[in-house]
Amino acid sequence: MFDTLRKMILPIIVIVLLFFVAMIVLQWGLGISSQAGYEQSAVAGIINGEEISWAEYNRVVNNLVRAESEKTEDELPTEKVKELQRKAWDQILGDRLLAQQVAQKKVAVTDEEIYAYLKFSPPAELQNLSYFQTDGKFDYQKYMNSLADPQMSSYWASMEPVIRADLAKMKVQEMVIQNAHVTEAEVKEFFQLGAEKVKVELLDVNYERFSRPPPTNTDEEKMAYFEEHREDYKIEERAALSVVRLEKKPQPYDWEVSYNKARAIYDSVTAEGADFAEFAKRYSEDPGSAQKGGDLGWFPRNQMVD
């Protein structure tokens, strides 16, 4: 029996080796073919039927990695790179969904809207260009002069498609915000589920004090009392104010945006002698005072905030 087994060992070893080599070759072949198909497709993902190429995805990832690397001298850890890769996809996803909604809703942006955006809200990337800076700071007057400079027309023409697309996406975002409504019942339910606390206190009041009818006085008696105690009813100085309210958005340059817009309105009113109330109705974002021509009514000293 042992002699028979010894004679069969060599054939068995040869068969096992041949099977092992065949499996390696088969796996390598499958790996090469699938990788070739993977590289040939060049598709990183699909968003509502729109293909996202690896080239575009890698470009966004590289921009995020480059920006993050500038903050430190050390090499970014693997977990941080993976986080940036996820962030890149989220960024592409949000951008594509907005662009698709722009096309679906046929959102249009006029030339006047583009000019108003450039005039009152200079994009941060333009403010950081050295061409629009003086002594290392954004020069708004130099920036405005470039808008009217014929020699800069080709530059602004190249920027127009990008700005037009960004404004269209902003319009879609505003449409979503305006259509989002929260009912009082939803607010009450949210409050009750999250933060409702009950504090009960008892106050013992003699019923007799409040059961008697209140005293009545004639107008003459009231006027006589007022004349005797006039100093107790003294009203401090008051003033009337008309304003144009500008919306404040959480952006690093919102102070310059609001200032430039307010300055443009002020220059128009003072230089052209225009009616302030008309400008308030046209530009103010305060629905209450806008219809009144910016009039806030009378108020005492030190009541309004700066």
C-alpha positions as CSV (number, residue, x, y, z in Angstrom):
1,M,0.0,0.0,0.0
2,F,2.8,2.5,0.9
3,D,4.6,1.6,-2.3
4,T,1.5,2.6,-4.2
5,L,1.2,5.9,-2.4
6,R,4.8,6.7,-2.9
7,K,4.4,6.1,-6.7
8,M,1.3,8.5,-6.8
9,I,2.9,11.4,-4.9
10,L,4.8,12.8,-7.9
11,P,1.7,12.9,-10.2
12,I,-0.4,14.4,-7.4
13,I,2.2,17.2,-6.8
14,V,2.4,17.9,-10.6
15,I,-1.4,18.1,-10.8
16,V,-1.6,20.6,-7.8
17,L,1.1,22.8,-9.3
18,L,-0.6,22.9,-12.7
19,F,-3.9,23.8,-11.0
20,F,-2.3,26.6,-8.9
21,V,-0.6,28.1,-12.0
22,A,-3.8,28.0,-14.0
23,M,-5.7,29.8,-11.2
24,I,-3.0,32.5,-11.1
25,V,-3.1,33.0,-14.8
26,L,-6.9,33.1,-14.8
27,Q,-7.0,35.8,-12.0
28,W,-4.4,37.9,-13.7
29,G,-6.3,37.8,-17.0
30,L,-9.6,38.8,-15.3
31,G,-7.8,41.6,-13.4
32,I,-6.2,43.0,-16.6
33,S,-9.4,42.8,-18.6
34,S,-11.6,44.5,-16.0
35,Q,-9.0,47.2,-15.3
36,A,-8.8,47.9,-19.1
37,G,-12.5,48.3,-19.2
38,Y,-12.5,50.4,-16.1
39,E,-9.9,52.8,-17.6
40,Q,-11.6,52.8,-20.9
41,S,-14.9,54.0,-19.4
42,A,-13.3,56.9,-17.6
43,V,-16.5,57.5,-15.6
44,A,-16.2,58.3,-11.9
45,G,-20.0,58.4,-11.3
46,I,-23.4,59.3,-12.8
47,I,-25.7,62.0,-11.4
48,N,-29.3,61.8,-12.8
49,G,-28.0,60.3,-16.0
50,E,-25.1,62.7,-16.4
51,E,-21.6,61.1,-16.4
52,I,-18.8,62.5,-14.3
53,S,-15.4,61.8,-15.7
54,W,-12.4,60.8,-13.6
55,A,-10.5,63.8,-15.0
56,E,-13.1,66.2,-13.6
57,Y,-13.3,64.4,-10.3
58,N,-9.5,64.3,-9.9
59,R,-9.2,68.0,-10.8
60,V,-11.5,68.9,-8.0
61,V,-9.7,66.5,-5.6
62,N,-6.3,68.0,-6.5
63,N,-7.6,71.6,-6.0
64,L,-8.8,70.7,-2.5
65,V,-5.6,68.8,-1.6
66,R,-3.5,71.7,-2.9
67,A,-5.5,74.2,-0.8
68,E,-5.2,72.1,2.3
69,S,-1.5,71.4,1.8
70,E,-0.8,75.2,1.7
71,K,-2.0,75.3,5.4
72,T,0.7,72.9,6.6
73,E,4.3,71.9,5.8
74,D,3.6,68.2,6.7
75,E,2.3,65.6,4.3
76,L,-1.5,65.2,4.5
77,P,-2.4,61.9,6.3
78,T,-4.3,59.3,4.4
79,E,-7.6,59.9,6.3
80,K,-7.5,63.6,5.5
81,V,-7.0,62.8,1.8
82,K,-10.0,60.4,1.9
83,E,-12.0,63.1,3.6
84,L,-11.1,65.6,0.8
85,Q,-12.1,62.9,-1.8
86,R,-15.5,62.6,-0.2
87,K,-15.8,66.4,-0.1
88,A,-14.9,66.7,-3.8
89,W,-17.7,64.3,-4.7
90,D,-20.2,66.2,-2.5
91,Q,-19.0,69.4,-4.2
92,I,-19.5,68.0,-7.7
93,L,-22.9,66.5,-6.7
94,G,-24.2,69.8,-5.4
95,D,-22.9,71.7,-8.4
96,R,-24.4,69.2,-10.9
97,L,-27.8,69.1,-9.2
98,L,-28.0,72.9,-9.2
99,A,-27.0,73.0,-12.9
100,Q,-29.6,70.4,-13.8
101,Q,-32.3,72.4,-12.0
102,V,-31.2,75.5,-13.9
103,A,-31.7,73.7,-17.2
104,Q,-34.9,72.1,-16.1
105,K,-36.5,75.3,-14.9
106,K,-35.0,77.3,-17.8
107,V,-33.5,79.9,-15.4
108,A,-32.2,82.9,-17.4
109,V,-29.7,85.6,-16.3
110,T,-29.8,89.0,-18.0
111,D,-26.8,91.2,-18.8
112,E,-28.1,93.8,-16.3
113,E,-28.1,91.2,-13.5
114,I,-24.5,90.2,-14.4
115,Y,-23.4,93.9,-14.3
116,A,-25.2,94.5,-11.0
117,Y,-23.6,91.4,-9.5
118,L,-20.1,92.5,-10.6
119,K,-20.7,96.1,-9.4
120,F,-22.2,95.4,-6.0
121,S,-20.8,92.0,-5.2
122,P,-17.3,91.6,-6.6
123,P,-16.4,87.9,-6.4
124,A,-13.7,87.0,-3.9
125,E,-11.5,85.5,-6.5
126,L,-11.5,88.8,-8.4
127,Q,-10.8,90.8,-5.2
128,N,-7.7,88.6,-4.7
129,L,-6.2,89.4,-8.1
130,S,-3.3,91.7,-7.8
131,Y,-4.5,93.7,-10.8
132,F,-7.5,95.0,-8.7
133,Q,-5.5,95.7,-5.6
134,T,-3.6,98.7,-4.3
135,D,-1.0,98.2,-1.5
136,G,-2.2,94.7,-1.1
137,K,-5.9,95.6,-0.6
138,F,-8.8,95.4,-3.0
139,D,-9.3,98.7,-4.8
140,Y,-12.9,99.1,-5.6
141,Q,-12.4,102.2,-7.8
142,K,-9.7,100.4,-9.9
143,Y,-12.1,97.5,-10.2
144,M,-14.9,99.7,-11.4
145,N,-12.7,101.4,-13.9
146,S,-11.7,98.0,-15.4
147,L,-15.4,97.3,-16.0
148,A,-15.6,100.4,-18.2
149,D,-12.2,99.9,-19.8
150,P,-12.6,98.7,-23.5
151,Q,-9.2,97.1,-23.3
152,M,-10.6,94.7,-20.6
153,S,-13.6,93.7,-22.7
154,S,-12.0,90.4,-23.7
155,Y,-11.3,89.5,-20.1
156,W,-14.9,90.2,-19.0
157,A,-16.2,88.4,-22.0
158,S,-14.3,85.3,-20.9
159,M,-15.7,85.7,-17.3
160,E,-19.3,86.1,-18.5
161,P,-20.2,82.4,-18.9
162,V,-18.8,81.5,-15.5
163,I,-20.6,84.4,-13.8
164,R,-23.8,83.7,-15.7
165,A,-23.8,80.1,-14.5
166,D,-23.1,81.0,-10.9
167,L,-25.9,83.6,-10.9
168,A,-28.3,81.0,-12.4
169,K,-27.5,78.6,-9.6
170,M,-28.0,81.3,-7.0
171,K,-31.4,82.0,-8.4
172,V,-32.3,78.3,-8.0
173,Q,-31.1,78.4,-4.4
174,E,-33.3,81.5,-3.7
175,M,-36.3,79.7,-5.3
176,V,-35.8,76.8,-3.0
177,I,-35.5,79.0,0.1
178,Q,-38.6,81.0,-0.8
179,N,-40.7,77.9,-1.4
180,A,-39.6,76.3,1.9
181,H,-42.4,77.0,4.4
182,V,-42.7,75.9,8.0
183,T,-46.1,75.9,9.7
184,E,-46.8,76.9,13.2
185,A,-47.8,73.4,14.0
186,E,-44.4,72.1,12.8
187,V,-42.6,74.7,14.9
188,K,-44.7,73.8,18.0
189,E,-44.1,70.1,17.5
190,F,-40.3,70.6,17.1
191,F,-40.3,72.7,20.3
192,Q,-42.2,70.2,22.3
193,L,-40.1,67.3,21.2
194,G,-36.8,69.0,21.8
195,A,-36.9,71.7,24.5
196,E,-40.2,72.1,26.3
197,K,-39.9,72.6,30.0
198,V,-42.7,73.4,32.4
199,K,-42.3,75.5,35.5
200,V,-45.4,76.1,37.7
201,E,-45.7,78.8,40.4
202,L,-48.7,79.7,42.5
203,L,-49.6,83.2,43.5
204,D,-52.3,83.7,46.2
205,V,-54.2,86.9,45.5
206,N,-57.1,88.3,47.5
207,Y,-60.1,88.1,45.3
208,E,-61.8,91.1,47.0
209,R,-59.1,93.5,45.6
210,F,-60.1,92.7,42.1
211,S,-63.8,92.1,42.5
212,R,-64.6,95.7,43.0
213,P,-65.2,97.7,39.7
214,P,-62.3,100.0,38.7
215,P,-62.7,103.7,39.4
216,T,-63.9,105.9,36.6
217,N,-62.7,109.4,35.8
218,T,-63.9,112.1,33.4
219,D,-61.7,113.5,30.7
220,E,-61.5,116.8,32.6
221,E,-60.2,114.9,35.7
222,K,-57.6,113.0,33.6
223,M,-56.4,116.3,32.0
224,A,-56.2,118.0,35.4
225,Y,-54.1,115.1,36.7
226,F,-51.9,115.2,33.7
227,E,-51.2,119.0,34.1
228,E,-50.3,118.5,37.7
229,H,-47.9,115.6,36.9
230,R,-46.7,116.7,33.5
231,E,-43.0,116.0,34.4
232,D,-43.9,112.3,35.0
233,Y,-44.9,112.0,31.3
234,K,-42.0,113.7,29.7
235,I,-41.0,112.2,26.3
236,E,-37.3,112.3,25.4
237,E,-36.2,113.8,22.1
238,R,-37.3,111.9,19.0
239,A,-36.3,111.9,15.4
240,A,-37.7,110.5,12.2
241,L,-35.4,108.4,9.9
242,S,-35.7,107.0,6.4
243,V,-33.5,104.1,5.5
244,V,-32.7,101.6,2.8
245,R,-32.2,98.2,4.3
246,L,-29.6,95.9,2.6
247,E,-29.6,92.2,3.1
248,K,-26.5,90.9,4.9
249,K,-25.2,87.6,3.7
250,P,-22.6,85.5,5.5
251,Q,-19.7,86.2,3.2
252,P,-16.2,87.5,4.0
253,Y,-16.7,90.6,2.0
254,D,-20.3,91.4,2.9
255,W,-19.3,94.7,4.5
256,E,-17.8,95.9,1.2
257,V,-20.8,94.7,-0.7
258,S,-23.3,96.5,1.5
259,Y,-21.1,99.6,1.6
260,N,-20.6,99.8,-2.1
261,K,-24.4,99.3,-2.8
262,A,-25.3,101.9,-0.2
263,R,-22.6,104.3,-1.5
264,A,-24.0,103.9,-5.0
265,I,-27.5,104.7,-3.8
266,Y,-26.3,107.7,-1.8
267,D,-24.3,109.1,-4.8
268,S,-27.3,108.8,-7.0
269,V,-29.6,110.6,-4.5
270,T,-27.1,113.4,-3.8
271,A,-25.8,113.9,-7.4
272,E,-29.0,113.5,-9.3
273,G,-31.3,115.0,-6.7
274,A,-33.5,112.0,-6.9
275,D,-36.3,111.2,-4.4
276,F,-34.9,109.0,-1.6
277,A,-38.3,107.4,-1.1
278,E,-38.3,106.0,-4.6
279,F,-34.8,104.6,-4.1
280,A,-35.9,103.0,-0.9
281,K,-38.9,101.4,-2.6
282,R,-36.7,100.1,-5.4
283,Y,-33.7,98.8,-3.5
284,S,-34.6,98.3,0.2
285,E,-34.9,94.6,1.3
286,D,-37.0,95.5,4.3
287,P,-40.6,94.8,3.3
288,G,-42.0,96.9,6.1
289,S,-40.2,100.2,5.5
290,A,-39.7,99.8,1.8
291,Q,-43.3,100.5,1.0
292,K,-43.2,103.6,3.2
293,G,-40.2,105.0,1.3
294,G,-37.8,103.9,4.0
295,D,-39.6,105.8,6.7
296,L,-39.1,104.2,10.2
297,G,-41.3,106.7,12.0
298,W,-40.5,108.5,15.2
299,F,-38.2,107.1,17.9
300,P,-36.3,108.4,21.0
301,R,-32.6,109.0,21.2
302,N,-30.3,106.0,21.6
303,Q,-33.0,103.6,20.6
304,M,-31.7,102.7,17.1
305,V,-28.6,100.5,16.8
306,D,-25.5,101.6,14.9
